[in-house]
Amino acid sequence: MKKTIITSLLFLISVFIFAQSTTKSMLRLPDTGQKNSFTNTFGEDNDYSINLPYYIDNKNGTITDTITGLMWQQTDGGEMTIENAFIYCDTLTLGGYTNWRLPNAHEGFSILNLQNNNPALDILYFTKTTAQYWWTSDKQVNDANKIWCTNAGGGIGNHPKTETISAGGTKYFNVRAVRDVITPTVISNHFTDNGNGTITDNLTNLVWQKEPNTNAITWENALLYANNLILENDSDWRMPNIKEIQSLNDEGFVNPSVNTSIFSNIGVKKYWSSTSQQNQVANAWYWNTQFGITTYDPKINSNYIICVRTKTSNSSTNINAIESTKTEFIVYPNPFSTYIKINAEYAHEFIQLWNVFGQIIYEGNNLENQDFSGLVNGIYFLKQEHAKAIKLIKE
């Protein structure tokens, strides 16, 4: 009995130590946008659909990301020094808004699209410019002369601020402003140690393997390792995509670039992602925990793996399997006034209804019995987990 009490106290102390408040500015973590398949081994990036990127062009020079809830400047503001980038965002008036700011590293990385290259953006929404890099507001923790920047090839890294043309360098570091549509919230615990070999990230709702695999392995073998992992009776573990693995990075730490009170054995290593390099398919993206950069390596090389699963297991889906068994997703009437109907094949599946600001109006599996007559007229988006979001109009 005494031993049990002591063990319980130690666990509570460990949870307390792990507590670290953080600001949540993104509603959800978007998928990478990668659609192509590069292997017959299950578990690569395009095998899962969790939060498919979905943007709204507001027709005023701004783009709303319905997954994160952030609003972005459609055409970047051009090349400039990091000092001028801060001033530019702070003084920008665009789309009738003045509360623009420079994005942090994770926000900047969130809009990259790994299906594309140079630029790794969805150019149906974001204007292609001469940018090679985009500034973020984060400095390297032990060197204020280095700034975290995303790049047109799809990565993120720490760069000397003197590399840009305006500071005497030779490269184009541009600025793209962002603003909060929804007021960010403060989460008291960034991570929760579940006491069973897993860690929950309360920002992303991802559950992580606490102890990474101790052996470096090839990319294909890493996929197989994740497929075969059973931890605490859960078998839906997978290799994280590059946005998911990068979400673990903490720009407040180096060597390794994580809080080691949470992930004590992550070490200074390279961790595979399930995301292939689109234009060089023999390579896959990885996260380097020395500083936190993301870059790529030949898949035949050996790196490490830490596995992930979604907090709600039915959030991740094998797209290929669904497409072979499901019929077209149909919503009617559209425009709607009170009730929304869907075809019978999807009647009892998980549905989300969002407004244009990315706020969830309804989620559940009983959509057709919901009375939406009280909603204000306007544009909404309906998302079924196996299909693309559908635009609806409330009249």
C-alpha angles and dihedrals in degrees: 000000000000091000090051092052092049091049091050091050092050090051092050090049091051091051090050092050090050092053111112122162118227139174118253109210098156122065094207139357111253123228117250095252092238110150105167126092120226103176142032089228110102119240106055120135099271093052090077132061112189111139107003111203111257124175136185120214103217091196091231102088094280136102125205117212104212092195098056097024091230125132118221138198104252098213114036118242096245135247120328143134120283090249091056090044090063091048092046094055094042092054099036121122111191133154089002092301130115102179096091122143142172110272122242119242096268093047091049092049091049095073096050114113114211092196087071135054133203090033107024090201137102097260091191084077108017118058116240112239137167091272118136093176139013124217123237128194094247122102124199105268096233098033120044090190091069121075130195109245136176117223138216091245092064104261139106129222149149113270134182107255089227091069093084120093095242090057094049098273132117105240136084111245106178134187128236117182126217134192136197114249090181121039109257116245130218115237114204094210119038091183134023122203103217092201092235104085094282136100124206118213104212092197095060103018088234120142116217135201103249096210114047121220107281095218129072110233140173121271094255091049089048089057089051092047091054092046091054098041116117114182124170090349092303116123100174094092118137142175107270121243117241095265091051096049091044090053088072091063116111111199088202092073139053133188085048109016094214136079101266092200084073103032100027097170103040092104129178100308146122115261122200123233126203090240118105123210101258099216097036104040095184087070132072131197121254139182118235112207096201090089103342105261122152119220138137141267136186109275091232090064120092122247135152132268136211113186130223139194132188116256090236106046095209091061093081120064139180100241095199093055093047094049090054094053108030131081126219116300108239127188124190149218098028113202092039132190108183117351132032120212128198133187116279096250089070100034097113101032127109111278133183127198116198134185122225091272093061093253115144110240096178137002128176143078100276101072099142093061094053118108109218097173090113094061118107114250116264144078124331135172127224118203126192112188095240098044143051119272116271123218114232132186122214114209 
